[in-house]
Amino acid sequence: MAIITLAAPAAAPDERVLRVRDGTEERIYPVAELVAAVGLSELTVPDDPLFGSHRTYAGFDLPALLRHIGLGGAPELLLVCADGYSIPFDAAAALKEPVRGLLALRDTAVPADSGRHWQPYRHGTEAISLDPFFLVWAPAKPGADVDLGPETLPWPYQLTEIRRFDRAAYFAPARPPDRTGPEVEHGFAIYQAHCGKCHQMRGVGGSVGPALDRAASASALSTPAQLGAYVRHERWLFPRSKMPAFSALLAPADIDAVVAYLKAMQTR
Ligand code: HEC
């Protein structure tokens, strides 16, 4: 049998960058610089919400990365993704938990010379790459029973930017008008916790789905009962939607409250 020696392909330089916004200052960190400053770590994830169990990722240890980019002590961060997902992150609370976060650069099972960094992931109807970064979590002590689910910890992919963030200031433009009452106030809290990462209201929030106060929006045109049914988003009715099935995530009173908030925010 002939033995053929192939020259190792020259590794293409990693062009990915991490954007950081800290107040009015914007900084850009190339991957090579982060590798040199922070070093690479590996993390085996017991329960990856995208791909299932036991994937091992290579990337940057989250606390070390945050220290290097000047956001080590920031209590709240906003994680901004290429697809319009903008997720508020309570860093102070999450980093106190017995969890380890890794800003992943690649899945170690994907061959380095394949030109890819991840297994292909199907979101809605598209197959997408998770580039540039994917934030993943594992228990600090392997095997420990900690809640790593996407309702407790953020698992953003296509993460492009990390911002210093002040939740109250950020969501202030989306506050309901005065004297709308406690149900609408509760609905505003639900919007901030569950909807703002994908939907804008008064110009703040993510843009995976349409702005919830756009002209002729579903919120303006539907009755509260129809809107409640839509927000529950039963999986069998919307099998391919990027919007989660809130029937399984929110209590009926929370759905009613967010519907009351949406109704209160429609301009006549
Ligand atoms: C992960 C992203 C995501 C989250 C989180 C999310 N949505 Fe959506 N939403 C979408 C997308 C995408 C659509 C567009 C229709 C579709 O693809 O199902 C949508 C559509 C809508 C619509 C119809 C808008 C219109 O005018 O056509 C409403 C109303 C809505 N969402 C309300 C909510 C509420 C309320 C919450 C929080 C309880 C929420 N969504 C959370 C992604 C999201």
Boltz pocket constraint, residues with backbone or C-beta under 6 A from the ligand:
constraints:
  - pocket:
      binder: B
      contacts: [[A, 190], [A, 191], [A, 194], [A, 195], [A, 196], [A, 197], [A, 198], [A, 199], [A, 208], [A, 209], [A, 210], [A, 211], [A, 212], [A, 216], [A, 217], [A, 218], [A, 219], [A, 230], [A, 231], [A, 238], [A, 240], [A, 241], [A, 242], [A, 243], [A, 244], [A, 246], [A, 258]]
      max_distance: 6.0
